[in-house]
Amino acid sequence: MIEAVEGAARTGKIGDGKVFVYNLEQVVRIRTGETGKEAL
């Protein structure tokens, strides 16, 4: 997945940006209050 983003986003020019990858501790769907897998 990271490789796909890199391949699509890299131009080799200043401004290509950065991608931060880290473990996700929790997710909450604000509208419904669902958490975890149900929120996805």
mmCIF entry with sequence, helices, sheets and N, C-alpha, C, O atoms, coordinates in Angstrom:
data_MODEL
# 
_entry.id   MODEL 
# 
_entity.id                         1 
_entity.type                       polymer 
_entity.pdbx_number_of_molecules   1 
# 
_entity_poly.entity_id                      1 
_entity_poly.type                           'polypeptide(L)' 
_entity_poly.nstd_linkage                   no 
_entity_poly.nstd_monomer                   no 
_entity_poly.pdbx_seq_one_letter_code       MIEAVEGAARTGKIGDGKVFVYNLEQVVRIRTGETGKEAL 
_entity_poly.pdbx_seq_one_letter_code_can   MIEAVEGAARTGKIGDGKVFVYNLEQVVRIRTGETGKEAL 
_entity_poly.pdbx_strand_id                 A 
# 
loop_
_entity_poly_seq.entity_id 
_entity_poly_seq.num 
_entity_poly_seq.mon_id 
_entity_poly_seq.hetero 
1 1  MET n 
1 2  ILE n 
1 3  GLU n 
1 4  ALA n 
1 5  VAL n 
1 6  GLU n 
1 7  GLY n 
1 8  ALA n 
1 9  ALA n 
1 10 ARG n 
1 11 THR n 
1 12 GLY n 
1 13 LYS n 
1 14 ILE n 
1 15 GLY n 
1 16 ASP n 
1 17 GLY n 
1 18 LYS n 
1 19 VAL n 
1 20 PHE n 
1 21 VAL n 
1 22 TYR n 
1 23 ASN n 
1 24 LEU n 
1 25 GLU n 
1 26 GLN n 
1 27 VAL n 
1 28 VAL n 
1 29 ARG n 
1 30 ILE n 
1 31 ARG n 
1 32 THR n 
1 33 GLY n 
1 34 GLU n 
1 35 THR n 
1 36 GLY n 
1 37 LYS n 
1 38 GLU n 
1 39 ALA n 
1 40 LEU n 
# 
_struct_asym.id          A 
_struct_asym.entity_id   1 
# 
loop_
_struct_conf.conf_type_id 
_struct_conf.id 
_struct_conf.pdbx_PDB_helix_id 
_struct_conf.beg_label_comp_id 
_struct_conf.beg_label_asym_id 
_struct_conf.beg_label_seq_id 
_struct_conf.pdbx_beg_PDB_ins_code 
_struct_conf.end_label_comp_id 
_struct_conf.end_label_asym_id 
_struct_conf.end_label_seq_id 
_struct_conf.pdbx_end_PDB_ins_code 
_struct_conf.beg_auth_comp_id 
_struct_conf.beg_auth_asym_id 
_struct_conf.beg_auth_seq_id 
_struct_conf.end_auth_comp_id 
_struct_conf.end_auth_asym_id 
_struct_conf.end_auth_seq_id 
_struct_conf.pdbx_PDB_helix_class 
_struct_conf.details 
_struct_conf.pdbx_PDB_helix_length 
HELX_P HELX_P1 AA1 ILE A 2  ? ALA A 9  ? ILE A 2  ALA A 9  1 ? 8 
HELX_P HELX_P2 AA2 GLY A 36 ? ALA A 39 ? GLY A 36 ALA A 39 5 ? 4 
# 
_struct_conf_type.id          HELX_P 
_struct_conf_type.criteria    ? 
_struct_conf_type.reference   ? 
# 
loop_
_atom_site.group_PDB 
_atom_site.id 
_atom_site.type_symbol 
_atom_site.label_atom_id 
_atom_site.label_alt_id 
_atom_site.label_comp_id 
_atom_site.label_asym_id 
_atom_site.label_entity_id 
_atom_site.label_seq_id 
_atom_site.pdbx_PDB_ins_code 
_atom_site.Cartn_x 
_atom_site.Cartn_y 
_atom_site.Cartn_z 
_atom_site.occupancy 
_atom_site.B_iso_or_equiv 
_atom_site.pdbx_formal_charge 
_atom_site.auth_seq_id 
_atom_site.auth_comp_id 
_atom_site.auth_asym_id 
_atom_site.auth_atom_id 
_atom_site.pdbx_PDB_model_num 
ATOM 1   N N  . MET A 1 1  ? 0.824   -1.193 0.000   1.00 0.00 ? 1  MET A N  1 
ATOM 2   C CA . MET A 1 1  ? 0.000   0.000  0.000   1.00 0.00 ? 1  MET A CA 1 
ATOM 3   C C  . MET A 1 1  ? 0.866   1.253  0.000   1.00 0.00 ? 1  MET A C  1 
ATOM 4   O O  . MET A 1 1  ? 0.596   2.189  -0.753  1.00 0.00 ? 1  MET A O  1 
ATOM 5   N N  . ILE A 1 2  ? 1.888   1.283  0.824   1.00 0.00 ? 2  ILE A N  1 
ATOM 6   C CA . ILE A 1 2  ? 2.776   2.441  0.868   1.00 0.00 ? 2  ILE A CA 1 
ATOM 7   C C  . ILE A 1 2  ? 3.445   2.640  -0.485  1.00 0.00 ? 2  ILE A C  1 
ATOM 8   O O  . ILE A 1 2  ? 3.582   3.765  -0.967  1.00 0.00 ? 2  ILE A O  1 
ATOM 9   N N  . GLU A 1 3  ? 3.856   1.533  -1.087  1.00 0.00 ? 3  GLU A N  1 
ATOM 10  C CA . GLU A 1 3  ? 4.517   1.607  -2.386  1.00 0.00 ? 3  GLU A CA 1 
ATOM 11  C C  . GLU A 1 3  ? 3.583   2.194  -3.442  1.00 0.00 ? 3  GLU A C  1 
ATOM 12  O O  . GLU A 1 3  ? 4.031   2.926  -4.324  1.00 0.00 ? 3  GLU A O  1 
ATOM 13  N N  . ALA A 1 4  ? 2.305   1.886  -3.360  1.00 0.00 ? 4  ALA A N  1 
ATOM 14  C CA . ALA A 1 4  ? 1.340   2.418  -4.324  1.00 0.00 ? 4  ALA A CA 1 
ATOM 15  C C  . ALA A 1 4  ? 1.212   3.928  -4.186  1.00 0.00 ? 4  ALA A C  1 
ATOM 16  O O  . ALA A 1 4  ? 1.153   4.644  -5.186  1.00 0.00 ? 4  ALA A O  1 
ATOM 17  N N  . VAL A 1 5  ? 1.170   4.408  -2.957  1.00 0.00 ? 5  VAL A N  1 
ATOM 18  C CA . VAL A 1 5  ? 1.078   5.856  -2.725  1.00 0.00 ? 5  VAL A CA 1 
ATOM 19  C C  . VAL A 1 5  ? 2.348   6.531  -3.213  1.00 0.00 ? 5  VAL A C  1 
ATOM 20  O O  . VAL A 1 5  ? 2.292   7.554  -3.895  1.00 0.00 ? 5  VAL A O  1 
ATOM 21  N N  . GLU A 1 6  ? 3.492   5.960  -2.864  1.00 0.00 ? 6  GLU A N  1 
ATOM 22  C CA . GLU A 1 6  ? 4.771   6.518  -3.314  1.00 0.00 ? 6  GLU A CA 1 
ATOM 23  C C  . GLU A 1 6  ? 4.832   6.598  -4.832  1.00 0.00 ? 6  GLU A C  1 
ATOM 24  O O  . GLU A 1 6  ? 5.203   7.630  -5.391  1.00 0.00 ? 6  GLU A O  1 
ATOM 25  N N  . GLY A 1 7  ? 4.473   5.520  -5.488  1.00 0.00 ? 7  GLY A N  1 
ATOM 26  C CA . GLY A 1 7  ? 4.545   5.476  -6.937  1.00 0.00 ? 7  GLY A CA 1 
ATOM 27  C C  . GLY A 1 7  ? 3.632   6.488  -7.605  1.00 0.00 ? 7  GLY A C  1 
ATOM 28  O O  . GLY A 1 7  ? 3.985   7.069  -8.632  1.00 0.00 ? 7  GLY A O  1 
ATOM 29  N N  . ALA A 1 8  ? 2.459   6.701  -7.024  1.00 0.00 ? 8  ALA A N  1 
ATOM 30  C CA . ALA A 1 8  ? 1.497   7.636  -7.603  1.00 0.00 ? 8  ALA A CA 1 
ATOM 31  C C  . ALA A 1 8  ? 1.848   9.087  -7.301  1.00 0.00 ? 8  ALA A C  1 
ATOM 32  O O  . ALA A 1 8  ? 1.530   9.980  -8.086  1.00 0.00 ? 8  ALA A O  1 
ATOM 33  N N  . ALA A 1 9  ? 2.504   9.326  -6.167  1.00 0.00 ? 9  ALA A N  1 
ATOM 34  C CA . ALA A 1 9  ? 2.726   10.699 -5.722  1.00 0.00 ? 9  ALA A CA 1 
ATOM 35  C C  . ALA A 1 9  ? 4.103   11.261 -6.075  1.00 0.00 ? 9  ALA A C  1 
ATOM 36  O O  . ALA A 1 9  ? 4.275   12.479 -6.114  1.00 0.00 ? 9  ALA A O  1 
ATOM 37  N N  . ARG A 1 10 ? 5.075   10.405 -6.331  1.00 0.00 ? 10 ARG A N  1 
ATOM 38  C CA . ARG A 1 10 ? 6.447   10.872 -6.518  1.00 0.00 ? 10 ARG A CA 1 
ATOM 39  C C  . ARG A 1 10 ? 6.654   11.471 -7.902  1.00 0.00 ? 10 ARG A C  1 
ATOM 40  O O  . ARG A 1 10 ? 6.463   10.814 -8.925  1.00 0.00 ? 10 ARG A O  1 
ATOM 41  N N  . THR A 1 11 ? 7.053   12.741 -7.899  1.00 0.00 ? 11 THR A N  1 
ATOM 42  C CA . THR A 1 11 ? 7.453   13.384 -9.150  1.00 0.00 ? 11 THR A CA 1 
ATOM 43  C C  . THR A 1 11 ? 8.952   13.634 -9.170  1.00 0.00 ? 11 THR A C  1 
ATOM 44  O O  . THR A 1 11 ? 9.532   13.885 -10.226 1.00 0.00 ? 11 THR A O  1 
ATOM 45  N N  . GLY A 1 12 ? 9.588   13.562 -7.981  1.00 0.00 ? 12 GLY A N  1 
ATOM 46  C CA . GLY A 1 12 ? 11.009  13.849 -7.878  1.00 0.00 ? 12 GLY A CA 1 
ATOM 47  C C  . GLY A 1 12 ? 11.294  15.324 -7.698  1.00 0.00 ? 12 GLY A C  1 
ATOM 48  O O  . GLY A 1 12 ? 12.450  15.746 -7.675  1.00 0.00 ? 12 GLY A O  1 
ATOM 49  N N  . LYS A 1 13 ? 10.240  16.103 -7.572  1.00 0.00 ? 13 LYS A N  1 
ATOM 50  C CA . LYS A 1 13 ? 10.401  17.549 -7.426  1.00 0.00 ? 13 LYS A CA 1 
ATOM 51  C C  . LYS A 1 13 ? 10.051  17.976 -6.005  1.00 0.00 ? 13 LYS A C  1 
ATOM 52  O O  . LYS A 1 13 ? 9.328   17.281 -5.291  1.00 0.00 ? 13 LYS A O  1 
ATOM 53  N N  . ILE A 1 14 ? 10.579  19.136 -5.609  1.00 0.00 ? 14 ILE A N  1 
ATOM 54  C CA . ILE A 1 14 ? 10.242  19.705 -4.304  1.00 0.00 ? 14 ILE A CA 1 
ATOM 55  C C  . ILE A 1 14 ? 8.731   19.860 -4.227  1.00 0.00 ? 14 ILE A C  1 
ATOM 56  O O  . ILE A 1 14 ? 8.092   20.325 -5.171  1.00 0.00 ? 14 ILE A O  1 
ATOM 57  N N  . GLY A 1 15 ? 8.173   19.465 -3.096  1.00 0.00 ? 15 GLY A N  1 
ATOM 58  C CA . GLY A 1 15 ? 6.733   19.583 -2.904  1.00 0.00 ? 15 GLY A CA 1 
ATOM 59  C C  . GLY A 1 15 ? 5.994   18.262 -3.001  1.00 0.00 ? 15 GLY A C  1 
ATOM 60  O O  . GLY A 1 15 ? 4.777   18.224 -2.816  1.00 0.00 ? 15 GLY A O  1 
ATOM 61  N N  . ASP A 1 16 ? 6.707   17.168 -3.289  1.00 0.00 ? 16 ASP A N  1 
ATOM 62  C CA . ASP A 1 16 ? 6.063   15.858 -3.349  1.00 0.00 ? 16 ASP A CA 1 
ATOM 63  C C  . ASP A 1 16 ? 5.397   15.510 -2.017  1.00 0.00 ? 16 ASP A C  1 
ATOM 64  O O  . ASP A 1 16 ? 4.400   14.790 -1.992  1.00 0.00 ? 16 ASP A O  1 
ATOM 65  N N  . GLY A 1 17 ? 5.933   16.008 -0.933  1.00 0.00 ? 17 GLY A N  1 
ATOM 66  C CA . GLY A 1 17 ? 5.319   15.810 0.383   1.00 0.00 ? 17 GLY A CA 1 
ATOM 67  C C  . GLY A 1 17 ? 5.863   14.611 1.122   1.00 0.00 ? 17 GLY A C  1 
ATOM 68  O O  . GLY A 1 17 ? 6.878   14.025 0.747   1.00 0.00 ? 17 GLY A O  1 
ATOM 69  N N  . LYS A 1 18 ? 5.156   14.262 2.191   1.00 0.00 ? 18 LYS A N  1 
ATOM 70  C CA . LYS A 1 18 ? 5.538   13.153 3.064   1.00 0.00 ? 18 LYS A CA 1 
ATOM 71  C C  . LYS A 1 18 ? 4.298   12.324 3.365   1.00 0.00 ? 18 LYS A C  1 
ATOM 72  O O  . LYS A 1 18 ? 3.174   12.824 3.313   1.00 0.00 ? 18 LYS A O  1 
ATOM 73  N N  . VAL A 1 19 ? 4.514   11.054 3.679   1.00 0.00 ? 19 VAL A N  1 
ATOM 74  C CA . VAL A 1 19 ? 3.454   10.175 4.151   1.00 0.00 ? 19 VAL A CA 1 
ATOM 75  C C  . VAL A 1 19 ? 3.905   9.641  5.500   1.00 0.00 ? 19 VAL A C  1 
ATOM 76  O O  . VAL A 1 19 ? 4.992   9.074  5.617   1.00 0.00 ? 19 VAL A O  1 
ATOM 77  N N  . PHE A 1 20 ? 3.081   9.818  6.507   1.00 0.00 ? 20 PHE A N  1 
ATOM 78  C CA . PHE A 1 20 ? 3.385   9.319  7.842   1.00 0.00 ? 20 PHE A CA 1 
ATOM 79  C C  . PHE A 1 20 ? 2.608   8.025  8.048   1.00 0.00 ? 20 PHE A C  1 
ATOM 80  O O  . PHE A 1 20 ? 1.396   7.984  7.833   1.00 0.00 ? 20 PHE A O  1 
ATOM 81  N N  . VAL A 1 21 ? 3.304   6.965  8.466   1.00 0.00 ? 21 VAL A N  1 
ATOM 82  C CA . VAL A 1 21 ? 2.685   5.660  8.680   1.00 0.00 ? 21 VAL A CA 1 
ATOM 83  C C  . VAL A 1 21 ? 2.894   5.290  10.144  1.00 0.00 ? 21 VAL A C  1 
ATOM 84  O O  . VAL A 1 21 ? 4.017   5.296  10.647  1.00 0.00 ? 21 VAL A O  1 
ATOM 85  N N  . TYR A 1 22 ? 1.790   4.967  10.816  1.00 0.00 ? 22 TYR A N  1 
ATOM 86  C CA . TYR A 1 22 ? 1.888   4.585  12.220  1.00 0.00 ? 22 TYR A CA 1 
ATOM 87  C C  . TYR A 1 22 ? 0.713   3.699  12.585  1.00 0.00 ? 22 TYR A C  1 
ATOM 88  O O  . TYR A 1 22 ? -0.274  3.623  11.852  1.00 0.00 ? 22 TYR A O  1 
ATOM 89  N N  . ASN A 1 23 ? 0.826   3.033  13.717  1.00 0.00 ? 23 ASN A N  1 
ATOM 90  C CA . ASN A 1 23 ? -0.250  2.166  14.187  1.00 0.00 ? 23 ASN A CA 1 
ATOM 91  C C  . ASN A 1 23 ? -1.414  3.014  14.671  1.00 0.00 ? 23 ASN A C  1 
ATOM 92  O O  . ASN A 1 23 ? -1.225  4.007  15.374  1.00 0.00 ? 23 ASN A O  1 
ATOM 93  N N  . LEU A 1 24 ? -2.595  2.620  14.296  1.00 0.00 ? 24 LEU A N  1 
ATOM 94  C CA . LEU A 1 24 ? -3.802  3.316  14.684  1.00 0.00 ? 24 LEU A CA 1 
ATOM 95  C C  . LEU A 1 24 ? -4.332  2.692  15.965  1.00 0.00 ? 24 LEU A C  1 
ATOM 96  O O  . LEU A 1 24 ? -4.589  1.489  16.015  1.00 0.00 ? 24 LEU A O  1 
ATOM 97  N N  . GLU A 1 25 ? -4.495  3.498  16.990  1.00 0.00 ? 25 GLU A N  1 
ATOM 98  C CA . GLU A 1 25 ? -4.934  2.988  18.277  1.00 0.00 ? 25 GLU A CA 1 
ATOM 99  C C  . GLU A 1 25 ? -6.447  2.808  18.345  1.00 0.00 ? 25 GLU A C  1 
ATOM 100 O O  . GLU A 1 25 ? -6.927  1.809  18.882  1.00 0.00 ? 25 GLU A O  1 
ATOM 101 N N  . GLN A 1 26 ? -7.197  3.757  17.810  1.00 0.00 ? 26 GLN A N  1 
ATOM 102 C CA . GLN A 1 26 ? -8.648  3.699  17.897  1.00 0.00 ? 26 GLN A CA 1 
ATOM 103 C C  . GLN A 1 26 ? -9.253  4.556  16.797  1.00 0.00 ? 26 GLN A C  1 
ATOM 104 O O  . GLN A 1 26 ? -8.639  5.524  16.349  1.00 0.00 ? 26 GLN A O  1 
ATOM 105 N N  . VAL A 1 27 ? -10.444 4.204  16.366  1.00 0.00 ? 27 VAL A N  1 
ATOM 106 C CA . VAL A 1 27 ? -11.168 5.008  15.392  1.00 0.00 ? 27 VAL A CA 1 
ATOM 107 C C  . VAL A 1 27 ? -12.584 5.212  15.918  1.00 0.00 ? 27 VAL A C  1 
ATOM 108 O O  . VAL A 1 27 ? -13.184 4.296  16.481  1.00 0.00 ? 27 VAL A O  1 
ATOM 109 N N  . VAL A 1 28 ? -13.115 6.421  15.732  1.00 0.00 ? 28 VAL A N  1 
ATOM 110 C CA . VAL A 1 28 ? -14.477 6.738  16.172  1.00 0.00 ? 28 VAL A CA 1 
ATOM 111 C C  . VAL A 1 28 ? -15.195 7.439  15.030  1.00 0.00 ? 28 VAL A C  1 
ATOM 112 O O  . VAL A 1 28 ? -14.687 8.411  14.469  1.00 0.00 ? 28 VAL A O  1 
ATOM 113 N N  . ARG A 1 29 ? -16.376 6.943  14.688  1.00 0.00 ? 29 ARG A N  1 
ATOM 114 C CA . ARG A 1 29 ? -17.213 7.637  13.709  1.00 0.00 ? 29 ARG A CA 1 
ATOM 115 C C  . ARG A 1 29 ? -18.024 8.660  14.496  1.00 0.00 ? 29 ARG A C  1 
ATOM 116 O O  . ARG A 1 29 ? -18.903 8.304  15.281  1.00 0.00 ? 29 ARG A O  1 
ATOM 117 N N  . ILE A 1 30 ? -17.718 9.925  14.276  1.00 0.00 ? 30 ILE A N  1 
ATOM 118 C CA . ILE A 1 30 ? -18.317 11.000 15.058  1.00 0.00 ? 30 ILE A CA 1 
ATOM 119 C C  . ILE A 1 30 ? -19.842 10.997 14.961  1.00 0.00 ? 30 ILE A C  1 
ATOM 120 O O  . ILE A 1 30 ? -20.526 11.136 15.976  1.00 0.00 ? 30 ILE A O  1 
ATOM 121 N N  . ARG A 1 31 ? -20.375 10.840 13.759  1.00 0.00 ? 31 ARG A N  1 
ATOM 122 C CA . ARG A 1 31 ? -21.825 10.928 13.554  1.00 0.00 ? 31 ARG A CA 1 
ATOM 123 C C  . ARG A 1 31 ? -22.613 9.912  14.379  1.00 0.00 ? 31 ARG A C  1 
ATOM 124 O O  . ARG A 1 31 ? -23.660 10.245 14.934  1.00 0.00 ? 31 ARG A O  1 
ATOM 125 N N  . THR A 1 32 ? -22.113 8.664  14.463  1.00 0.00 ? 32 THR A N  1 
ATOM 126 C CA . THR A 1 32 ? -22.870 7.601  15.114  1.00 0.00 ? 32 THR A CA 1 
ATOM 127 C C  . THR A 1 32 ? -22.296 7.176  16.475  1.00 0.00 ? 32 THR A C  1 
ATOM 128 O O  . THR A 1 32 ? -22.983 6.528  17.264  1.00 0.00 ? 32 THR A O  1 
ATOM 129 N N  . GLY A 1 33 ? -21.056 7.537  16.741  1.00 0.00 ? 33 GLY A N  1 
ATOM 130 C CA . GLY A 1 33 ? -20.412 7.094  17.976  1.00 0.00 ? 33 GLY A CA 1 
ATOM 131 C C  . GLY A 1 33 ? -19.829 5.696  17.894  1.00 0.00 ? 33 GLY A C  1 
ATOM 132 O O  . GLY A 1 33 ? -19.292 5.185  18.877  1.00 0.00 ? 33 GLY A O  1 
ATOM 133 N N  . GLU A 1 34 ? -19.932 5.068  16.713  1.00 0.00 ? 34 GLU A N  1 
ATOM 134 C CA . GLU A 1 34 ? -19.368 3.727  16.549  1.00 0.00 ? 34 GLU A CA 1 
ATOM 135 C C  . GLU A 1 34 ? -17.856 3.785  16.716  1.00 0.00 ? 34 GLU A C  1 
ATOM 136 O O  . GLU A 1 34 ? -17.218 4.785  16.384  1.00 0.00 ? 34 GLU A O  1 
ATOM 137 N N  . THR A 1 35 ? -17.293 2.697  17.236  1.00 0.00 ? 35 THR A N  1 
ATOM 138 C CA . THR A 1 35 ? -15.851 2.622  17.414  1.00 0.00 ? 35 THR A CA 1 
ATOM 139 C C  . THR A 1 35 ? -15.328 1.325  16.810  1.00 0.00 ? 35 THR A C  1 
ATOM 140 O O  . THR A 1 35 ? -16.096 0.416  16.495  1.00 0.00 ? 35 THR A O  1 
ATOM 141 N N  . GLY A 1 36 ? -14.017 1.257  16.655  1.00 0.00 ? 36 GLY A N  1 
ATOM 142 C CA . GLY A 1 36 ? -13.373 0.054  16.141  1.00 0.00 ? 36 GLY A CA 1 
ATOM 143 C C  . GLY A 1 36 ? -13.765 -0.249 14.720  1.00 0.00 ? 36 GLY A C  1 
ATOM 144 O O  . GLY A 1 36 ? -13.978 0.658  13.916  1.00 0.00 ? 36 GLY A O  1 
ATOM 145 N N  . LYS A 1 37 ? -13.862 -1.548 14.403  1.00 0.00 ? 37 LYS A N  1 
ATOM 146 C CA . LYS A 1 37 ? -14.150 -1.987 13.032  1.00 0.00 ? 37 LYS A CA 1 
ATOM 147 C C  . LYS A 1 37 ? -15.483 -1.456 12.526  1.00 0.00 ? 37 LYS A C  1 
ATOM 148 O O  . LYS A 1 37 ? -15.626 -1.168 11.337  1.00 0.00 ? 37 LYS A O  1 
ATOM 149 N N  . GLU A 1 38 ? -16.461 -1.324 13.422  1.00 0.00 ? 38 GLU A N  1 
ATOM 150 C CA . GLU A 1 38 ? -17.784 -0.826 12.997  1.00 0.00 ? 38 GLU A CA 1 
ATOM 151 C C  . GLU A 1 38 ? -17.717 0.593  12.478  1.00 0.00 ? 38 GLU A C  1 
ATOM 152 O O  . GLU A 1 38 ? -18.554 0.996  11.671  1.00 0.00 ? 38 GLU A O  1 
ATOM 153 N N  . ALA A 1 39 ? -16.734 1.360  12.928  1.00 0.00 ? 39 ALA A N  1 
ATOM 154 C CA . ALA A 1 39 ? -16.602 2.752  12.505  1.00 0.00 ? 39 ALA A CA 1 
ATOM 155 C C  . ALA A 1 39 ? -16.004 2.872  11.106  1.00 0.00 ? 39 ALA A C  1 
ATOM 156 O O  . ALA A 1 39 ? -16.114 3.921  10.471  1.00 0.00 ? 39 ALA A O  1 
ATOM 157 N N  . LEU A 1 40 ? -15.383 1.818  10.634  1.00 0.00 ? 40 LEU A N  1 
ATOM 158 C CA . LEU A 1 40 ? -14.759 1.862  9.315   1.00 0.00 ? 40 LEU A CA 1 
ATOM 159 C C  . LEU A 1 40 ? -15.772 1.573  8.250   1.00 0.00 ? 40 LEU A C  1 
ATOM 160 O O  . LEU A 1 40 ? -15.437 1.564  7.066   1.00 0.00 ? 40 LEU A O  1 
# 
